[in-house]
């Protein structure tokens, strides 16, 4: 069953969203877009997707910065 919190579903494994969330999980709860984009560029991920997914990741985990 797919986990859902705060109106956001956990990303399906092996998708672009899941790869983005893995970056945020590595960095931690105080992830900034700047930090995430550095890693995303190294991994050749879509930068616009990273921006969108960071907002969703924060909402899912109730992270407020």
Beta strands, then each sheet from edge to edge (+ up, - down):
strand 1: 4-5
strand 2: 8-9
sheet 1: 1+ 2-
end
